Amino acid sequence: MDATKELQVLAHVQAVSLHFLAWRGELSSLVTLICFSMKPEAPPPSEIERFLRRESTMEILAQRYEVALWRDTRKQYHLVSLTVPNDIAKVRRRLNEKPASCSQCSWCWQDAGKLADIELIPERSLDGNIVPSRYLHPQCQRPWLQMRAMLAREGESKGTSKNLDVPADR
C-alpha cells in the first residue's frame, strides 16, 4: 500500500472511531467497516488488515489522529476515539459519570469483565491515591487526564478551589 492510501486508511479509521466512539470486535469486522467507509477507493481488505496490525500504525493513530487501536488479552481489537470535548460542561458531566461496574473503563465504558485487573489500571488522584471505582485502559488514560486538567484550569480561572481528586456524584 502506498503512502497516499495509508493516509486515506488512517483518515477513515478516525472517521469510524468518531462514529462508534468505542468499538470492540474482530479485526476483520473493523476492516469491513473501513472498506465500507472508503467505498470504491478502498485497497484490498488483506492490505488494510496487515496495515492495521502494525505497531507503528497504532502509534500514528494515537499521536496524530486521537484514536486508540489495540488488541486485548482476549485477542479482540478495540477502536476508541480519544477526542476530548472542548465544552467545560461536557467535561464536568463526563468526569461526574461513573460506569455501572468497576470492570468498565471510565473513558470508553467498555467492560473488561473478569480480566479487569489485567487490562485496566486504577485512576490516581493528584496526591497519588487510588480513586475508588475509577479504572482506565492505559490507552484511555491520556484523554481522561486532559479532561481533569481542563476542569482544574477552569477552577483556577474562576478563583475557586475544587477538590478534583474524586469527582462529585450526581
DSSP file (Angstrom, degrees, kcal/mol; ACC not computed):
  #  RESIDUE AA STRUCTURE BP1 BP2  ACC     N-H-->O    O-->H-N    N-H-->O    O-->H-N    TCO  KAPPA ALPHA  PHI   PSI    X-CA   Y-CA   Z-CA
    1    1 A M              0   0    0      0, 0.0     2,-0.0     0, 0.0     0, 0.0   0.000 360.0 360.0 360.0 132.0    0.0    0.0    0.0
    2    2 A D     >  -     0   0    0      1,-0.1     4,-2.2     4,-0.0     5,-0.2  -0.277 360.0-100.7 -80.3 170.2    1.4    3.4   -1.0
    3    3 A A  H  > S+     0   0    0      1,-0.2     4,-2.2     2,-0.2     5,-0.2   0.841 120.3  54.7 -61.8 -36.5    1.7    6.4    1.4
    4    4 A T  H  > S+     0   0    0      1,-0.2     4,-1.9     2,-0.2    -1,-0.2   0.928 109.9  46.2 -64.3 -44.7   -1.4    8.1   -0.1
    5    5 A K  H  > S+     0   0    0      1,-0.2     4,-2.7     2,-0.2    -2,-0.2   0.879 109.8  55.3 -64.9 -37.6   -3.6    5.0    0.5
    6    6 A E  H  X S+     0   0    0     -4,-2.2     4,-2.6     1,-0.2    -2,-0.2   0.922 107.9  48.4 -61.7 -43.3   -2.1    4.7    4.0
    7    7 A L  H  X S+     0   0    0     -4,-2.2     4,-2.2     2,-0.2    -1,-0.2   0.891 111.6  50.2 -63.3 -39.0   -3.2    8.3    4.8
    8    8 A Q  H  X S+     0   0    0     -4,-1.9     4,-2.2     2,-0.2    -2,-0.2   0.919 110.7  49.1 -64.9 -43.0   -6.7    7.6    3.4
    9    9 A V  H  X S+     0   0    0     -4,-2.7     4,-2.4     1,-0.2    -2,-0.2   0.921 110.7  50.8 -62.6 -43.5   -7.0    4.5    5.5
   10   10 A L  H  X S+     0   0    0     -4,-2.6     4,-2.1     1,-0.2    -1,-0.2   0.902 110.0  50.0 -61.2 -41.0   -5.9    6.4    8.7
   11   11 A A  H  X S+     0   0    0     -4,-2.2     4,-2.0     1,-0.2    -1,-0.2   0.889 112.1  47.4 -64.9 -38.5   -8.4    9.1    8.0
   12   12 A H  H  X S+     0   0    0     -4,-2.2     4,-2.4     2,-0.2    -2,-0.2   0.829 107.9  55.1 -74.4 -30.5  -11.2    6.5    7.6
   13   13 A V  H  X S+     0   0    0     -4,-2.4     4,-2.3     2,-0.2    -2,-0.2   0.919 109.3  48.8 -63.0 -42.3  -10.1    4.7   10.7
   14   14 A Q  H  X S+     0   0    0     -4,-2.1     4,-2.3     2,-0.2    -2,-0.2   0.910 110.1  51.0 -62.2 -42.2  -10.5    8.0   12.5
   15   15 A A  H  X S+     0   0    0     -4,-2.0     4,-1.8     1,-0.2    -2,-0.2   0.902 110.6  48.6 -63.3 -40.9  -14.0    8.5   10.9
   16   16 A V  H  X S+     0   0    0     -4,-2.4     4,-2.3     2,-0.2     5,-0.3   0.898 110.8  50.9 -65.5 -39.9  -15.1    5.1   12.1
   17   17 A S  H  X S+     0   0    0     -4,-2.3     4,-2.7     1,-0.2    64,-0.4   0.885 110.4  48.9 -66.7 -36.9  -13.8    5.7   15.6
   18   18 A L  H  < S+     0   0    0     -4,-2.3    -1,-0.2     2,-0.2    -2,-0.2   0.836 110.9  51.7 -69.5 -31.2  -15.7    9.0   15.7
   19   19 A H  H  < S+     0   0    0     -4,-1.8    -2,-0.2    -5,-0.2    -1,-0.2   0.925 125.3  24.2 -69.9 -44.2  -18.9    7.3   14.5
   20   20 A F  H  < S-     0   0    0     -4,-2.3     2,-2.7     1,-0.1    -2,-0.2   0.696  82.0-159.2 -94.6 -20.9  -18.7    4.5   17.1
   21   21 A L  S  < S+     0   0    0     -4,-2.7    60,-2.8    -5,-0.3     2,-0.3  -0.261  82.5  23.9  66.1 -51.1  -16.7    6.3   19.9
   22   22 A A  E    S+A   80   0A   0     -2,-2.7     2,-0.4    58,-0.2    58,-0.2  -0.917  76.2 173.0-144.5 116.1  -15.8    2.9   21.4
   23   23 A W  E     -A   79   0A   0     56,-2.9    56,-2.8    -2,-0.3     2,-0.4  -0.945   7.1-176.3-125.4 142.7  -15.8   -0.3   19.3
   24   24 A R  E     +A   78   0A   0     -2,-0.4     2,-0.3    54,-0.2    54,-0.2  -0.996  32.9  86.8-139.7 134.5  -14.6   -3.8   20.1
   25   25 A G  E    S-A   77   0A   0     52,-2.3    52,-2.9    -2,-0.4     2,-0.1  -0.987  72.6 -28.9 171.1-165.0  -14.5   -6.9   17.9
   26   26 A E     >  -     0   0    0     -2,-0.3     4,-1.5    50,-0.2     3,-0.5  -0.450  50.9-124.4 -75.1 149.7  -12.6   -8.9   15.4
   27   27 A L  H  > S+     0   0    0      1,-0.2     4,-2.6     2,-0.2     5,-0.2   0.845 110.6  60.9 -64.1 -33.5  -10.1   -7.0   13.1
   28   28 A S  H  > S+     0   0    0      1,-0.2     4,-1.8     2,-0.2    -1,-0.2   0.866 103.3  51.0 -63.0 -34.7  -11.9   -8.4   10.1
   29   29 A S  H  > S+     0   0    0     -3,-0.5     4,-2.0     2,-0.2    -1,-0.2   0.894 109.9  49.3 -68.1 -39.6  -15.1   -6.7   11.1
   30   30 A L  H  X S+     0   0    0     -4,-1.5     4,-2.4     2,-0.2    -2,-0.2   0.901 108.9  52.7 -64.9 -40.7  -13.2   -3.4   11.6
   31   31 A V  H  X S+     0   0    0     -4,-2.6     4,-2.7     1,-0.2    -1,-0.2   0.891 107.2  52.9 -62.0 -39.0  -11.7   -3.8    8.1
   32   32 A T  H  X S+     0   0    0     -4,-1.8     4,-2.3     2,-0.2    -1,-0.2   0.912 109.1  48.9 -62.0 -43.0  -15.2   -4.3    6.7
   33   33 A L  H  X S+     0   0    0     -4,-2.0     4,-2.1     2,-0.2    -2,-0.2   0.900 112.3  48.3 -63.5 -40.5  -16.3   -1.1    8.3
   34   34 A I  H  X S+     0   0    0     -4,-2.4     4,-2.3     2,-0.2    -2,-0.2   0.916 110.9  50.3 -67.1 -42.8  -13.3    0.8    6.9
   35   35 A C  H  X S+     0   0    0     -4,-2.7     4,-1.3     1,-0.2     7,-0.2   0.901 110.8  49.9 -61.1 -40.6  -13.8   -0.6    3.4
   36   36 A F  H  < S+     0   0    0     -4,-2.3    -1,-0.2     1,-0.2    -2,-0.2   0.888 111.2  49.5 -64.5 -38.4  -17.5    0.4    3.6
   37   37 A S  H  < S+     0   0    0     -4,-2.1    -2,-0.2     1,-0.2    -1,-0.2   0.865 112.9  46.4 -67.1 -36.5  -16.4    3.9    4.6
   38   38 A M  H >< S-     0   0    0     -4,-2.3     3,-1.4     1,-0.2    -1,-0.2   0.668  89.2-170.6 -82.3 -16.5  -13.8    4.2    1.8
   39   39 A K  G ><  -     0   0    0     -4,-1.3     3,-1.3     1,-0.3    -1,-0.2  -0.347  66.3  -8.5  58.6-133.5  -16.3    2.9   -0.8
   40   40 A P  G 3  S+     0   0    0      0, 0.0    -1,-0.3     0, 0.0    -2,-0.1   0.698 129.1  66.5 -72.7 -16.4  -14.5    2.2   -4.2
   41   41 A E  G <  S+     0   0    0     -3,-1.4    -2,-0.2    -6,-0.1   -33,-0.1   0.492  74.7 120.6 -80.6  -0.6  -11.2    3.7   -3.2
   42   42 A A    <   -     0   0    0     -3,-1.3    -7,-0.1    -7,-0.2   -37,-0.0  -0.395  60.8-133.0 -68.9 133.8  -10.6    1.0   -0.6
   43   43 A P        -     0   0    0      0, 0.0     5,-0.1     0, 0.0    -5,-0.1  -0.268  51.1 -62.9 -71.0 172.0   -7.5   -1.1   -1.0
   44   44 A P    >>  -     0   0    0      0, 0.0     4,-1.8     0, 0.0     3,-1.0  -0.277  48.6-120.3 -57.2 142.2   -7.9   -4.9   -0.7
   45   45 A P  H 3> S+     0   0    0      0, 0.0     4,-2.7     0, 0.0     5,-0.2   0.827 111.7  59.3 -55.3 -34.4   -9.0   -5.9    2.8
   46   46 A S  H 3> S+     0   0    0      1,-0.2     4,-2.1     2,-0.2     5,-0.1   0.873 105.5  48.8 -64.7 -35.1   -5.9   -8.0    3.4
   47   47 A E  H <> S+     0   0    0     -3,-1.0     4,-2.3     2,-0.2    -1,-0.2   0.898 111.6  48.9 -69.8 -40.5   -3.7   -5.0    2.9
   48   48 A I  H  X S+     0   0    0     -4,-1.8     4,-2.5     2,-0.2    -2,-0.2   0.926 112.1  49.2 -63.5 -43.6   -5.8   -2.9    5.3
   49   49 A E  H  X S+     0   0    0     -4,-2.7     4,-1.6     1,-0.2    -2,-0.2   0.924 111.9  47.5 -62.9 -45.0   -5.7   -5.7    7.9
   50   50 A R  H  X S+     0   0    0     -4,-2.1     4,-0.6     1,-0.2    -1,-0.2   0.896 112.9  50.3 -62.1 -40.6   -1.9   -6.1    7.5
   51   51 A F  H >< S+     0   0    0     -4,-2.3     3,-0.8     1,-0.2     6,-0.3   0.897 110.1  49.3 -65.0 -41.7   -1.5   -2.3    7.8
   52   52 A L  H 3< S+     0   0    0     -4,-2.5    -1,-0.2     1,-0.2    -2,-0.2   0.768 103.1  61.4 -71.9 -25.4   -3.7   -2.1   11.0
   53   53 A R  H 3< S+     0   0    0     -4,-1.6    -1,-0.2    -5,-0.2    -2,-0.2   0.694  81.8 103.8 -73.3 -18.6   -1.8   -4.9   12.7
   54   54 A R  S <X S-     0   0    0     -3,-0.8     4,-1.5    -4,-0.6     3,-0.2  -0.409  70.7-139.6 -69.9 138.1    1.5   -2.9   12.6
   55   55 A E  H  > S+     0   0    0      1,-0.2     4,-2.0     2,-0.2     5,-0.2   0.860 103.1  58.2 -62.8 -36.8    2.6   -1.3   15.9
   56   56 A S  H  > S+     0   0    0      1,-0.2     4,-2.3     2,-0.2    -1,-0.2   0.861 103.2  53.1 -64.6 -34.9    3.7    1.8   14.0
   57   57 A T  H  > S+     0   0    0     -6,-0.3     4,-2.4    -3,-0.2    -1,-0.2   0.917 108.0  50.3 -64.7 -42.7    0.2    2.3   12.7
   58   58 A M  H  X S+     0   0    0     -4,-1.5     4,-1.8     1,-0.2    11,-0.3   0.882 111.5  48.8 -63.7 -37.9   -1.3    2.1   16.2
   59   59 A E  H  X S+     0   0    0     -4,-2.0     4,-2.5     2,-0.2     5,-0.2   0.908 110.5  50.0 -68.4 -42.0    1.2    4.7   17.4
   60   60 A I  H  X>S+     0   0    0     -4,-2.3     4,-2.8     1,-0.2     5,-0.8   0.913 109.6  52.0 -62.3 -42.6    0.4    7.1   14.5
   61   61 A L  H  X5S+     0   0    0     -4,-2.4     6,-1.8     1,-0.2     4,-1.1   0.911 113.5  43.9 -59.8 -42.9   -3.3    6.8   15.2
   62   62 A A  H  <5S+     0   0    0     -4,-1.8     4,-0.4     4,-0.2    -2,-0.2   0.900 120.3  39.7 -70.2 -40.5   -2.8    7.7   18.8
   63   63 A Q  H  <5S+     0   0    0     -4,-2.5    -2,-0.2    -5,-0.1    -3,-0.2   0.881 131.5  18.6 -80.5 -38.5   -0.4   10.5   18.3
   64   64 A R  H  <5S+     0   0    0     -4,-2.8    -3,-0.2    -5,-0.2    -2,-0.1   0.698 130.3  36.7-108.4 -23.0   -1.8   12.3   15.2
   65   65 A Y  S  <<S-     0   0    0     -4,-1.1    -3,-0.2    -5,-0.8    17,-0.1   0.402  93.7-123.5-115.6   1.7   -5.5   11.1   14.9
   66   66 A E        +     0   0    0     -4,-0.4    16,-3.0    -5,-0.3     2,-0.4   0.914  69.9 127.4  53.4  47.6   -6.6   10.9   18.5
   67   67 A V  E     -B   81   0A   0     -6,-1.8     2,-0.5    14,-0.2    14,-0.2  -1.000  49.0-151.0-134.8 131.8   -7.6    7.3   18.0
   68   68 A A  E     +B   80   0A   0     12,-3.1    12,-2.6    -2,-0.4     2,-0.4  -0.909  16.3 176.5-104.4 129.8   -6.6    4.3   20.1
   69   69 A L  E     +B   79   0A   0     -2,-0.5     2,-0.3   -11,-0.3    10,-0.2  -0.989  17.0 146.1-130.5 121.4   -6.4    0.9   18.4
   70   70 A W  E     -B   78   0A   0      8,-1.7     8,-2.9    -2,-0.4     2,-0.5  -0.975  43.8-120.9-151.7 164.6   -5.1   -2.1   20.4
   71   71 A R  E     -B   77   0A   0     -2,-0.3     6,-0.2     6,-0.2     2,-0.0  -0.931  31.3-149.2-109.4 128.5   -5.5   -5.8   20.9
   72   72 A D    >   -     0   0    0      4,-2.9     3,-1.7    -2,-0.5    -1,-0.0  -0.181  35.2 -88.6 -90.3-175.0   -6.6   -7.0   24.3
   73   73 A T  T 3  S+     0   0    0      1,-0.3    -1,-0.1     2,-0.1    -2,-0.0   0.687 126.6  58.6 -70.2 -18.1   -5.8  -10.3   26.2
   74   74 A R  T 3  S-     0   0    0      2,-0.1    -1,-0.3    41,-0.0     3,-0.1   0.353 118.0-113.2 -87.9   5.1   -8.9  -11.9   24.6
   75   75 A K  S <  S+     0   0    0     -3,-1.7     2,-0.3     1,-0.3    -2,-0.1   0.747  75.1 132.6  66.0  27.2   -7.4  -11.2   21.2
   76   76 A Q        -     0   0    0    -50,-0.1    -4,-2.9   -49,-0.0     2,-0.3  -0.791  54.3-123.8-101.9 152.1  -10.1   -8.7   20.3
   77   77 A Y  E     -AB  25  71A   0    -52,-2.9   -52,-2.3    -2,-0.3     2,-0.4  -0.732  17.5-155.8 -97.9 145.9   -9.4   -5.3   18.9
   78   78 A H  E     -AB  24  70A   0     -8,-2.9    -8,-1.7    -2,-0.3     2,-0.5  -0.966   6.6-170.7-118.8 135.0  -10.5   -2.1   20.4
   79   79 A L  E     +AB  23  69A   0    -56,-2.8   -56,-2.9    -2,-0.4     2,-0.4  -0.979  16.7 173.6-125.5 116.0  -11.0    1.2   18.5
   80   80 A V  E     -AB  22  68A   0    -12,-2.6   -12,-3.1    -2,-0.5     2,-0.4  -0.979  31.2-129.1-130.6 132.2  -11.6    4.2   20.7
   81   81 A S  E     - B   0  67A   0    -60,-2.8   -14,-0.2   -64,-0.4   -15,-0.1  -0.670  15.6-167.5 -76.8 129.2  -11.9    7.8   19.9
   82   82 A L        +     0   0    0    -16,-3.0     2,-0.4    -2,-0.4   -15,-0.2   0.142  39.1 135.6-102.6  17.8   -9.6    9.8   22.2
   83   83 A T        -     0   0    0    -17,-0.4    -2,-0.1   -18,-0.1   -17,-0.0  -0.536  47.2-143.8 -73.1 124.7  -11.1   13.2   21.3
   84   84 A V        -     0   0    0     -2,-0.4    -2,-0.1     1,-0.1     7,-0.1  -0.732  20.3-114.0 -89.8 133.1  -11.7   15.3   24.4
   85   85 A P        -     0   0    0      0, 0.0    -1,-0.1     0, 0.0     6,-0.0  -0.376  16.3-150.0 -63.4 145.0  -14.8   17.5   24.4
   86   86 A N  S    S+     0   0    0      4,-0.0     2,-0.5     5,-0.0     3,-0.0   0.494  71.1  92.9 -96.7  -2.8  -13.9   21.2   24.4
   87   87 A D     >  -     0   0    0      1,-0.1     4,-2.1     2,-0.0     3,-0.3  -0.814  68.9-147.4 -91.3 124.0  -17.0   22.3   26.3
   88   88 A I  H  > S+     0   0    0     -2,-0.5     4,-2.6     1,-0.2     5,-0.2   0.799  97.7  57.5 -63.5 -29.9  -16.3   22.5   30.1
   89   89 A A  H  > S+     0   0    0      2,-0.2     4,-2.2     1,-0.2    -1,-0.2   0.905 108.2  46.7 -67.1 -40.3  -19.9   21.5   30.9
   90   90 A K  H  > S+     0   0    0     -3,-0.3     4,-2.6     2,-0.2    -2,-0.2   0.890 112.2  50.9 -66.9 -38.8  -19.5   18.3   28.9
   91   91 A V  H  X S+     0   0    0     -4,-2.1     4,-2.4     2,-0.2    -2,-0.2   0.937 110.6  48.3 -62.7 -46.8  -16.1   17.6   30.6
   92   92 A R  H  X S+     0   0    0     -4,-2.6     4,-1.6     1,-0.2    -2,-0.2   0.906 112.5  49.1 -60.8 -42.1  -17.7   18.1   34.0
   93   93 A R  H  X S+     0   0    0     -4,-2.2     4,-1.5     1,-0.2    -1,-0.2   0.922 111.1  49.5 -63.7 -44.0  -20.5   15.7   33.1
   94   94 A R  H  < S+     0   0    0     -4,-2.6    -2,-0.2     1,-0.2    -1,-0.2   0.897 111.8  48.4 -62.7 -40.3  -18.1   13.1   31.8
   95   95 A L  H  < S+     0   0    0     -4,-2.4    -1,-0.2     1,-0.2    -2,-0.2   0.801 111.7  50.3 -71.2 -27.4  -16.0   13.3   34.9
   96   96 A N  H  < S+     0   0    0     -4,-1.6    74,-0.3    -5,-0.2     2,-0.3   0.724  91.9  90.3 -82.9 -22.0  -19.0   13.0   37.2
   97   97 A E     <  -     0   0    0     -4,-1.5    72,-0.0    -3,-0.2    71,-0.0  -0.552  62.5-158.7 -77.3 137.9  -20.5   10.0   35.4
   98   98 A K        -     0   0    0     -2,-0.3    36,-0.1    36,-0.0     4,-0.1  -0.928  20.9-110.5-116.2 142.1  -19.4    6.6   36.8
   99   99 A P        -     0   0    0      0, 0.0     7,-0.1     0, 0.0    -1,-0.0  -0.215  29.7-113.1 -63.1 160.8  -19.5    3.3   34.9
  100  100 A A  S    S+     0   0    0      9,-0.1     2,-0.3     1,-0.1    -2,-0.0   0.804  97.6  23.1 -68.5 -29.5  -22.1    0.7   36.1
  101  101 A S  S >  S-     0   0    0     32,-0.0     3,-1.3     1,-0.0    -1,-0.1  -0.927  77.2-118.8-135.3 161.4  -19.3   -1.7   37.2
  102  102 A C  T 3  S+     0   0    0     -2,-0.3     4,-0.1     1,-0.3    31,-0.0   0.418 108.3  70.4 -80.4   4.0  -15.7   -1.4   38.3
  103  103 A S  T 3  S+     0   0    0      2,-0.1     9,-3.4    30,-0.0    10,-0.4   0.286  84.8  90.0 -98.4   9.6  -14.7   -3.6   35.4
  104  104 A Q  B <  S-C  111   0B   0     -3,-1.3    31,-0.5     7,-0.3     2,-0.3  -0.820  82.9-115.0-105.6 146.0  -15.5   -0.9   32.9
  105  105 A C     >  -     0   0    0      5,-1.7     4,-1.5    -2,-0.3    31,-0.3  -0.586  18.0-139.5 -74.0 136.5  -13.2    1.8   31.7
  106  106 A S  T  4 S+     0   0    0     29,-2.9    30,-0.1    -2,-0.3    -1,-0.1   0.750  98.6  43.5 -70.9 -23.2  -14.2    5.3   32.8
  107  107 A W  T  4 S+     0   0    0     28,-0.3    -1,-0.1     3,-0.1    29,-0.1   0.948 130.5  16.9 -85.2 -57.6  -13.3    6.8   29.4
  108  108 A C  T  4 S-     0   0    0      2,-0.1    -2,-0.2   -28,-0.0     3,-0.1   0.581  87.9-137.7 -97.9 -10.1  -14.7    4.3   26.8
  109  109 A W     <  +     0   0    0     -4,-1.5     2,-0.3     1,-0.2    -3,-0.1   0.638  48.6 150.7  63.3  17.3  -17.1    2.4   29.1
  110  110 A Q        -     0   0    0      1,-0.1    -5,-1.7   -87,-0.1     2,-0.5  -0.648  46.8-123.9 -80.0 137.3  -16.0   -0.9   27.6
  111  111 A D  B     -C  104   0B   0     -2,-0.3    -7,-0.3    -7,-0.2    -1,-0.1  -0.689  20.7-170.0 -87.4 125.5  -16.3   -3.8   30.0
  112  112 A A    >   -     0   0    0     -9,-3.4     3,-1.6    -2,-0.5    -1,-0.1   0.543  26.0-166.0 -88.4  -8.9  -13.1   -5.8   30.6
  113  113 A G  G >   -     0   0    0    -10,-0.4     3,-1.3     1,-0.3    -1,-0.2  -0.318  63.9  -8.1  63.1-135.3  -15.1   -8.4   32.6
  114  114 A K  G 3  S+     0   0    0      1,-0.3     3,-0.3     2,-0.1    -1,-0.3   0.587 133.0  62.9 -73.9  -9.0  -13.0  -10.9   34.6
  115  115 A L  G X>  +     0   0    0     -3,-1.6     4,-2.6     1,-0.2     3,-1.2   0.153  66.8 113.1 -99.6  18.7   -9.8   -9.5   33.1
  116  116 A A  H <> S+     0   0    0     -3,-1.3     4,-2.7     1,-0.3    -1,-0.2   0.878  72.8  55.0 -60.3 -39.7  -10.3   -6.1   34.5
  117  117 A D  H 34 S+     0   0    0     -3,-0.3    -1,-0.3     1,-0.2    -2,-0.1   0.691 114.9  41.5 -70.9 -13.9   -7.3   -6.3   36.9
  118  118 A I  H <4 S+     0   0    0     -3,-1.2    -2,-0.2    -6,-0.1    -1,-0.2   0.834 125.0  32.0 -92.5 -41.7   -5.1   -7.2   33.8
  119  119 A E  H  < S+     0   0    0     -4,-2.6     2,-0.3    -7,-0.1    -3,-0.2   0.740 112.2  60.3 -92.6 -25.4   -6.4   -4.7   31.3
  120  120 A L     <  -     0   0    0     -4,-2.7    17,-0.2    -5,-0.3   -15,-0.0  -0.793  61.4-155.4-109.8 148.4   -7.5   -1.7   33.5
  121  121 A I  E     -D  136   0C   0     15,-3.2    15,-2.7    -2,-0.3     2,-0.1  -0.927  28.6-107.8-116.9 146.0   -5.4    0.5   35.7
  122  122 A P  E     -D  135   0C   0      0, 0.0    13,-0.3     0, 0.0     2,-0.2  -0.419  33.1-113.3 -72.1 146.3   -6.8    2.4   38.7
  123  123 A E  E     -     0   0C   0     11,-2.7     8,-2.9     8,-0.4     2,-0.4  -0.564  30.6-144.9 -74.3 141.4   -7.1    6.2   38.4
  124  124 A R  E     -D  130   0C   0      6,-0.2     6,-0.2    -2,-0.2     5,-0.1  -0.882   7.7-129.8-110.5 141.6   -4.8    8.0   40.7
  125  125 A S    >   -     0   0    0      4,-3.5     3,-1.5    -2,-0.4    40,-0.1  -0.178  38.9 -92.8 -75.6 176.7   -5.6   11.3   42.4
  126  126 A L  T 3  S+     0   0    0      1,-0.3    -1,-0.1     2,-0.1    -2,-0.0   0.774 130.1  53.9 -62.9 -25.3   -3.3   14.3   42.4
  127  127 A D  T 3  S-     0   0    0      2,-0.1    -1,-0.3     3,-0.0     3,-0.1   0.528 122.5-106.9 -84.3  -7.7   -1.9   13.0   45.7
  128  128 A G  S <  S+     0   0    0     -3,-1.5     2,-0.2     1,-0.3    -2,-0.1   0.477  75.7 135.7  94.0   3.4   -1.2    9.6   44.2
  129  129 A N        -     0   0    0      1,-0.1    -4,-3.5    -5,-0.1    -1,-0.3  -0.551  63.3-102.5 -83.3 151.2   -4.0    7.9   46.0
  130  130 A I  E     -D  124   0C   0     -6,-0.2    -6,-0.2    -2,-0.2    -1,-0.1  -0.564  30.5-133.0 -73.2 130.8   -6.3    5.4   44.1
  131  131 A V  E >   -     0   0C   0     -8,-2.9     3,-1.3    -2,-0.3    -8,-0.4  -0.753  30.2-113.2 -84.1 124.6   -9.6    6.9   43.2
  132  132 A P  E 3  S+     0   0C   0      0, 0.0     3,-0.1     0, 0.0    -1,-0.1  -0.296  91.3   3.7 -62.7 140.1  -12.4    4.4   44.2
  133  133 A S  E 3  S+     0   0C   0      1,-0.1     2,-0.5   -35,-0.0   -30,-0.0   0.709  99.7 117.9  61.9  25.6  -14.4    2.9   41.3
  134  134 A R  E <   +     0   0C   0     -3,-1.3   -11,-2.7   -11,-0.2     2,-0.3  -0.943  31.9 159.9-126.2 110.8  -12.3    4.5   38.6
  135  135 A Y  E     -D  122   0C   0     -2,-0.5   -29,-2.9   -31,-0.5     2,-0.3  -0.965  12.8-172.5-130.7 147.7  -10.4    2.3   36.2
  136  136 A L  E     -D  121   0C   0    -15,-2.7   -15,-3.2    -2,-0.3     5,-0.1  -0.972  29.6-113.2-138.5 148.7   -9.0    3.1   32.8
  137  137 A H    >>  -     0   0    0     -2,-0.3     3,-0.8   -17,-0.2     4,-0.7  -0.557  39.0-117.1 -67.7 147.9   -7.3    1.3   29.9
  138  138 A P  G >4 S+     0   0    0      0, 0.0     3,-0.7     0, 0.0     4,-0.4   0.866 117.9  53.6 -56.1 -34.4   -3.8    2.6   29.6
  139  139 A Q  G 34 S+     0   0    0      1,-0.2     3,-0.3     2,-0.1   -59,-0.0   0.785 108.3  49.4 -70.2 -27.1   -4.7    3.9   26.1
  140  140 A C  G <> S+     0   0    0     -3,-0.8     4,-1.3     1,-0.2    -1,-0.2   0.474  88.9  84.9 -90.7  -4.1   -7.7    5.9   27.6
  141  141 A Q  H <X S+     0   0    0     -4,-0.7     4,-2.5    -3,-0.7     5,-0.2   0.882  80.6  59.7 -69.6 -38.5   -5.7    7.5   30.4
  142  142 A R  H  > S+     0   0    0     -4,-0.4     4,-2.0    -3,-0.3    -1,-0.2   0.935 107.9  42.1 -60.7 -50.8   -4.4   10.5   28.4
  143  143 A P  H  > S+     0   0    0      0, 0.0     4,-2.1     0, 0.0    -1,-0.2   0.871 113.5  54.8 -65.9 -31.8   -7.8   12.0   27.4
  144  144 A W  H  X S+     0   0    0     -4,-1.3     4,-2.0     1,-0.2    -2,-0.2   0.930 110.2  45.2 -63.5 -44.4   -9.1   11.4   30.9
  145  145 A L  H  X S+     0   0    0     -4,-2.5     4,-2.3     1,-0.2    -1,-0.2   0.840 109.3  56.5 -68.8 -32.5   -6.2   13.3   32.4
  146  146 A Q  H  X S+     0   0    0     -4,-2.0     4,-2.3    -5,-0.2    -1,-0.2   0.903 107.1  49.1 -63.5 -40.3   -6.6   16.0   29.8
  147  147 A M  H  X S+     0   0    0     -4,-2.1     4,-2.3     2,-0.2    -2,-0.2   0.910 110.3  50.4 -65.9 -40.7  -10.3   16.5   30.9
  148  148 A R  H  X S+     0   0    0     -4,-2.0     4,-2.1     1,-0.2    -2,-0.2   0.900 111.0  49.4 -63.1 -39.1   -9.2   16.6   34.6
  149  149 A A  H  X S+     0   0    0     -4,-2.3     4,-2.5     2,-0.2    -1,-0.2   0.890 108.8  52.8 -66.8 -38.7   -6.6   19.3   33.7
  150  150 A M  H  X S+     0   0    0     -4,-2.3     4,-2.2     1,-0.2    -2,-0.2   0.926 110.7  47.1 -60.3 -44.5   -9.2   21.3   31.8
  151  151 A L  H  X S+     0   0    0     -4,-2.3     4,-2.1     1,-0.2    -1,-0.2   0.876 111.1  51.6 -66.8 -37.0  -11.5   21.2   34.8
  152  152 A A  H  X S+     0   0    0     -4,-2.1     4,-2.2     2,-0.2    -2,-0.2   0.915 110.2  48.6 -65.4 -42.5   -8.6   22.2   37.1
  153  153 A R  H  X S+     0   0    0     -4,-2.5     4,-2.4     2,-0.2    -2,-0.2   0.888 110.0  52.6 -64.1 -38.4   -7.8   25.2   34.9
  154  154 A E  H  X S+     0   0    0     -4,-2.2     4,-1.4     1,-0.2    -1,-0.2   0.913 109.9  48.4 -62.6 -42.6  -11.4   26.2   34.8
  155  155 A G  H  <>S+     0   0    0     -4,-2.1     5,-2.1     1,-0.2     4,-0.5   0.878 111.9  49.2 -65.5 -37.9  -11.5   26.2   38.6
  156  156 A E  H ><5S+     0   0    0     -4,-2.2     3,-0.6     1,-0.2    -2,-0.2   0.876 108.3  53.0 -68.3 -38.0   -8.3   28.2   38.8
  157  157 A S  H 3<5S+     0   0    0     -4,-2.4    -1,-0.2     1,-0.2    -2,-0.2   0.812 111.3  46.3 -69.8 -28.1   -9.5   30.8   36.4
  158  158 A K  T 3<5S-     0   0    0     -4,-1.4    -1,-0.2    -5,-0.2    -2,-0.2   0.526 113.5-119.4 -88.8  -6.1  -12.7   31.3   38.4
  159  159 A G  T < 5S+     0   0    0     -3,-0.6     2,-0.3    -4,-0.5    -3,-0.2   0.669  70.2 129.8  79.5  15.6  -10.7   31.5   41.7
  160  160 A T      < -     0   0    0     -5,-2.1     2,-0.7    -6,-0.2    -1,-0.3  -0.778  53.0-141.7-102.1 148.9  -12.4   28.5   43.2
  161  161 A S        +     0   0    0     -2,-0.3     2,-0.4    -3,-0.1    -9,-0.0  -0.891  26.9 179.4-110.8 102.5  -10.6   25.6   44.8
  162  162 A K        -     0   0    0     -2,-0.7     2,-0.8   -10,-0.1    -7,-0.1  -0.805  33.6-118.5-102.8 143.5  -12.4   22.4   43.9
  163  163 A N        +     0   0    0     -2,-0.4     3,-0.2     1,-0.2     5,-0.1  -0.723  33.8 175.8 -79.0 110.8  -11.3   19.0   45.0
  164  164 A L        +     0   0    0     -2,-0.8    -1,-0.2     1,-0.2   -12,-0.1   0.378  57.5  91.0 -97.6   3.3  -10.6   17.2   41.7
  165  165 A D  S    S+     0   0    0      1,-0.3    -1,-0.2   -40,-0.1    -2,-0.0   0.907 100.6  21.3 -67.4 -40.0   -9.3   14.1   43.3
  166  166 A V  S    S-     0   0    0     -3,-0.2    -1,-0.3   -35,-0.1     3,-0.1  -0.947  87.2-131.5-129.3 110.6  -12.7   12.5   43.4
  167  167 A P        -     0   0    0      0, 0.0    -3,-0.1     0, 0.0     2,-0.0  -0.304  35.0-101.8 -59.9 144.6  -15.4   13.8   41.0
  168  168 A A        -     0   0    0     -5,-0.1     2,-0.1     1,-0.1    -4,-0.0  -0.343  34.4-114.6 -67.8 144.6  -18.7   14.5   42.8
  169  169 A D              0   0    0      1,-0.1   -72,-0.1    -3,-0.1    -1,-0.1  -0.387 360.0 360.0 -73.1 158.4  -21.5   12.0   42.4
  170  170 A R              0   0    0    -74,-0.3    -1,-0.1    -2,-0.1   -73,-0.1   0.483 360.0 360.0 -69.3 360.0  -24.6   13.1   40.6
